[in-house]
Structure formats: structure tokens, C-alpha cells
Amino acid sequence: MMNQKDLYRPNVAMVIVSSDYPNSREIFLAQRNDLLDVWQFPQGGIDEGEEVLEALFRELQEEIGTQSVEVIAEFPEWISYDFPPKIAQSMKPFIGQKQRYFLVKLNEDAVINIETQHPEFCDYKFVSVDEALSMSASFKKNVYESVISYFKKEGLL
């Protein structure tokens, strides 16, 4: 039987800054192609037996078409959110996700390509921290606020 902590799917997520960081502190947001007008940070499940950093680079490749990044910082703990009822239906047996968040900087040679093998996004842009918070999905807002305020407090955003 699954216990409460097993009901949250392990996931990795990234706050991506451009290669112009720290001069520019705008962050990458992508528009999902399956939920109307939902913008988010790239994220994805951590496979069984996969290290968190392995998942980070794999998901970057799968979602934005590049692994050419430098990891700047990591949010110090797992952070979780519950799926809204509509999404929860398709994610059974999970009721939410627990995530490891990383702040990553695109390298000079990085080329973003969201037209990946299994595209999840239809658009992307770099926005200010405040814009990112105002555009994010309501069920993720608390997570986004916690992660961004931590990176801000550390002087990174």
C-alpha cells in the first residue's frame, strides 16, 4: 500500500536564466500546449533509479532542446503541490508532485528549441520575476513564490 509520501511524484524543475545573467535576471517561462494560457517553468518526472541531476539534464533536453546550462543553485529541500482535480485524474495514483528546483543559466552556445520529439510547449519568453509569478498556474503559485523568494534572498534573482 502506498503511504502519503509515495502519493507525490518525484519531479525536477528549473528556473532558467539567460546567458546574459547576472546582468539580466529575467527568467524563462513556457506556455503549455495542452492547457490554455498556462505558463510554467520546465519540469518533469524523475525516473526510477535516476539521479536528480540526471533527470534535470534529460528534462532540459526533452522540453527545451538543450542541455547546455550551468547549474547555479539548488532549492535546499523537496517542495510539493497537489494536482487540481482535472489533472489528478490523469496522474493516478499520484495526488501531486514533490519537486527539486534548480536555478540554471543557459550557456552562450545554448539554442532553445521547444519543437522537441514530444513537445510540451507552444511558446516561451523571458520575463521578470514578478511577471513569472503573475503568469503562473494558480495551483503552483505557492511553490513558485517560495522558490523565487529563496533565490532572491540568496542574492541570485
C-alpha positions as a LaTeX table, in Angstrom:
\begin{tabular}{lrrr}
\hline
Residue & $x$ (\AA) & $y$ (\AA) & $z$ (\AA) \\
\hline
Met1 & 0.00 & 0.00 & 0.00 \\
Met2 & 1.28 & 3.48 & $-0.86$ \\
Asn3 & 1.87 & 5.78 & 2.05 \\
Gln4 & 1.27 & 9.54 & 1.93 \\
Lys5 & 4.75 & 10.47 & 0.72 \\
Asp6 & 4.51 & 7.96 & $-2.15$ \\
Leu7 & 1.46 & 9.82 & $-3.45$ \\
Tyr8 & 3.69 & 12.65 & $-4.65$ \\
Arg9 & 5.51 & 12.00 & $-7.90$ \\
Pro10 & 9.22 & 12.88 & $-7.72$ \\
Asn11 & 9.92 & 15.69 & $-10.13$ \\
Val12 & 12.69 & 18.09 & $-11.11$ \\
Ala13 & 12.07 & 21.70 & $-12.11$ \\
Met14 & 14.23 & 24.53 & $-13.37$ \\
Val15 & 14.28 & 28.28 & $-13.12$ \\
Ile16 & 16.28 & 29.18 & $-16.23$ \\
Val17 & 18.11 & 32.48 & $-16.71$ \\
Ser18 & 19.65 & 33.59 & $-19.98$ \\
Ser19 & 23.34 & 33.56 & $-20.82$ \\
Asp20 & 23.27 & 37.31 & $-20.06$ \\
Tyr21 & 22.83 & 36.56 & $-16.34$ \\
Pro22 & 23.56 & 38.20 & $-13.90$ \\
Asn23 & 23.31 & 41.39 & $-16.00$ \\
Ser24 & 19.80 & 40.33 & $-16.93$ \\
Arg25 & 17.78 & 38.48 & $-14.33$ \\
Glu26 & 14.81 & 37.61 & $-16.49$ \\
Ile27 & 13.63 & 34.03 & $-16.29$ \\
Phe28 & 12.32 & 31.55 & $-18.83$ \\
Leu29 & 8.60 & 30.72 & $-18.89$ \\
Ala30 & 6.99 & 28.40 & $-21.40$ \\
Gln31 & 3.36 & 28.13 & $-22.45$ \\
Arg32 & 1.92 & 24.63 & $-22.21$ \\
Asn33 & 0.36 & 23.31 & $-25.39$ \\
Asp34 & $-2.31$ & 21.28 & $-23.55$ \\
Leu35 & $-3.65$ & 23.81 & $-21.02$ \\
Leu36 & $-4.91$ & 27.09 & $-22.37$ \\
Asp37 & $-2.83$ & 30.05 & $-21.26$ \\
Val38 & $-0.83$ & 28.17 & $-18.61$ \\
Trp39 & 2.79 & 29.33 & $-18.38$ \\
Gln40 & 5.32 & 27.44 & $-16.31$ \\
Phe41 & 8.94 & 26.56 & $-15.62$ \\
Pro42 & 10.14 & 23.40 & $-17.37$ \\
Gln43 & 9.78 & 20.36 & $-15.13$ \\
Gly44 & 9.47 & 16.62 & $-15.39$ \\
Gly45 & 9.36 & 13.34 & $-13.56$ \\
Ile46 & 12.42 & 11.69 & $-12.07$ \\
Asp47 & 12.60 & 8.11 & $-13.34$ \\
Glu48 & 13.07 & 5.14 & $-11.03$ \\
Gly49 & 16.77 & 4.85 & $-10.13$ \\
Glu50 & 17.64 & 8.16 & $-11.82$ \\
Glu51 & 19.72 & 10.78 & $-10.00$ \\
Val52 & 18.11 & 14.21 & $-9.65$ \\
Leu53 & 20.79 & 15.92 & $-11.76$ \\
Glu54 & 20.48 & 13.26 & $-14.47$ \\
Ala55 & 16.76 & 13.99 & $-14.59$ \\
Leu56 & 17.44 & 17.72 & $-14.74$ \\
Phe57 & 19.60 & 17.44 & $-17.87$ \\
Arg58 & 17.33 & 14.86 & $-19.52$ \\
Glu59 & 14.26 & 17.02 & $-18.96$ \\
Leu60 & 16.04 & 20.12 & $-20.28$ \\
Gln61 & 16.82 & 18.21 & $-23.48$ \\
Glu62 & 13.29 & 16.80 & $-23.76$ \\
Glu63 & 11.48 & 20.07 & $-23.06$ \\
Ile64 & 13.63 & 22.89 & $-24.42$ \\
Gly65 & 16.02 & 21.01 & $-26.71$ \\
Thr66 & 19.30 & 21.84 & $-24.96$ \\
Gln67 & 21.40 & 20.64 & $-22.03$ \\
Ser68 & 23.86 & 23.49 & $-22.43$ \\
Val69 & 23.43 & 25.03 & $-18.99$ \\
Glu70 & 25.36 & 25.73 & $-15.84$ \\
Val71 & 23.70 & 24.87 & $-12.52$ \\
Ile72 & 23.94 & 27.95 & $-10.31$ \\
Ala73 & 21.98 & 26.86 & $-7.24$ \\
Glu74 & 19.51 & 24.35 & $-5.85$ \\
Phe75 & 16.49 & 24.97 & $-3.66$ \\
Pro76 & 17.53 & 23.22 & $-0.42$ \\
Glu77 & 14.58 & 20.85 & 0.02 \\
Trp78 & 11.77 & 18.98 & $-1.70$ \\
Ile79 & 8.74 & 21.18 & $-2.24$ \\
Ser80 & 5.34 & 19.82 & $-3.19$ \\
Tyr81 & 1.98 & 20.78 & $-4.61$ \\
Asp82 & $-1.32$ & 18.99 & $-5.19$ \\
Phe83 & $-2.76$ & 18.50 & $-8.65$ \\
Pro84 & $-6.08$ & 20.21 & $-9.38$ \\
Pro85 & $-8.88$ & 17.60 & $-9.70$ \\
Lys86 & $-8.91$ & 17.64 & $-13.53$ \\
Ile87 & $-5.16$ & 16.90 & $-13.76$ \\
Ala88 & $-5.22$ & 14.45 & $-10.83$ \\
Gln89 & $-7.48$ & 12.13 & $-12.85$ \\
Ser90 & $-4.79$ & 11.54 & $-15.47$ \\
Met91 & $-1.93$ & 11.29 & $-12.96$ \\
Lys92 & $-3.26$ & 8.49 & $-10.74$ \\
Pro93 & $-2.11$ & 7.10 & $-8.33$ \\
Phe94 & $-0.35$ & 10.42 & $-7.62$ \\
Ile95 & $-2.14$ & 13.33 & $-5.94$ \\
Gly96 & 0.64 & 15.83 & $-6.60$ \\
Gln97 & 4.33 & 16.31 & $-7.23$ \\
Lys98 & 7.31 & 16.77 & $-4.95$ \\
Gln99 & 10.00 & 18.73 & $-6.68$ \\
Arg100 & 13.67 & 19.59 & $-6.58$ \\
Tyr101 & 14.23 & 23.07 & $-8.01$ \\
Phe102 & 17.40 & 24.31 & $-9.67$ \\
Leu103 & 18.48 & 27.73 & $-10.86$ \\
Val104 & 20.31 & 27.20 & $-14.15$ \\
Lys105 & 21.98 & 29.57 & $-16.58$ \\
Leu106 & 21.96 & 28.97 & $-20.32$ \\
Asn107 & 25.45 & 28.78 & $-21.79$ \\
Glu108 & 26.39 & 31.17 & $-24.63$ \\
Asp109 & 26.05 & 28.33 & $-27.16$ \\
Ala110 & 22.64 & 27.12 & $-25.91$ \\
Val111 & 19.91 & 27.04 & $-28.55$ \\
Ile112 & 16.38 & 26.72 & $-27.21$ \\
Asn113 & 14.14 & 24.53 & $-29.35$ \\
Ile114 & 10.69 & 23.72 & $-27.98$ \\
Glu115 & 9.84 & 21.72 & $-31.13$ \\
Thr116 & 11.13 & 18.58 & $-29.45$ \\
Gln117 & 10.18 & 14.96 & $-30.11$ \\
His118 & 7.19 & 15.21 & $-27.74$ \\
Pro119 & 6.57 & 18.95 & $-27.50$ \\
Glu120 & 5.02 & 20.19 & $-24.26$ \\
Phe121 & 5.20 & 23.89 & $-25.03$ \\
Cys122 & 3.94 & 26.08 & $-27.85$ \\
Asp123 & 5.67 & 29.34 & $-26.88$ \\
Tyr124 & 8.23 & 30.74 & $-24.47$ \\
Lys125 & 9.64 & 34.04 & $-23.31$ \\
Phe126 & 11.96 & 35.56 & $-20.76$ \\
Val127 & 10.09 & 37.62 & $-18.19$ \\
Ser128 & 10.76 & 39.48 & $-14.97$ \\
Val129 & 10.41 & 37.61 & $-11.70$ \\
Asp130 & 7.17 & 39.48 & $-10.93$ \\
Glu131 & 5.71 & 38.67 & $-14.34$ \\
Ala132 & 6.59 & 34.99 & $-13.88$ \\
Leu133 & 4.66 & 34.91 & $-10.62$ \\
Ser134 & 1.63 & 36.66 & $-12.09$ \\
Met135 & 1.52 & 34.34 & $-15.13$ \\
Ser136 & 1.97 & 31.03 & $-13.33$ \\
Ala137 & $-0.78$ & 28.48 & $-12.77$ \\
Ser138 & $-2.64$ & 29.13 & $-9.53$ \\
Phe139 & $-2.01$ & 25.64 & $-8.14$ \\
Lys140 & 1.76 & 26.17 & $-8.49$ \\
Lys141 & 1.88 & 29.78 & $-7.30$ \\
Asn142 & 2.89 & 28.96 & $-3.70$ \\
Val143 & 5.74 & 26.76 & $-4.90$ \\
Tyr144 & 6.92 & 29.41 & $-7.38$ \\
Glu145 & 6.78 & 32.11 & $-4.71$ \\
Ser146 & 8.76 & 30.00 & $-2.23$ \\
Val147 & 11.43 & 29.06 & $-4.75$ \\
Ile148 & 11.82 & 32.55 & $-6.20$ \\
Ser149 & 11.90 & 34.24 & $-2.80$ \\
Tyr150 & 14.61 & 31.80 & $-1.69$ \\
Phe151 & 16.76 & 32.54 & $-4.77$ \\
Lys152 & 16.13 & 36.28 & $-4.25$ \\
Lys153 & 17.13 & 36.05 & $-0.57$ \\
Glu154 & 20.34 & 34.32 & $-1.67$ \\
Gly155 & 21.01 & 37.29 & $-3.98$ \\
Leu156 & 20.62 & 35.15 & $-7.11$ \\
Leu157 & 17.46 & 36.68 & $-8.63$ \\
\hline
\end{tabular}
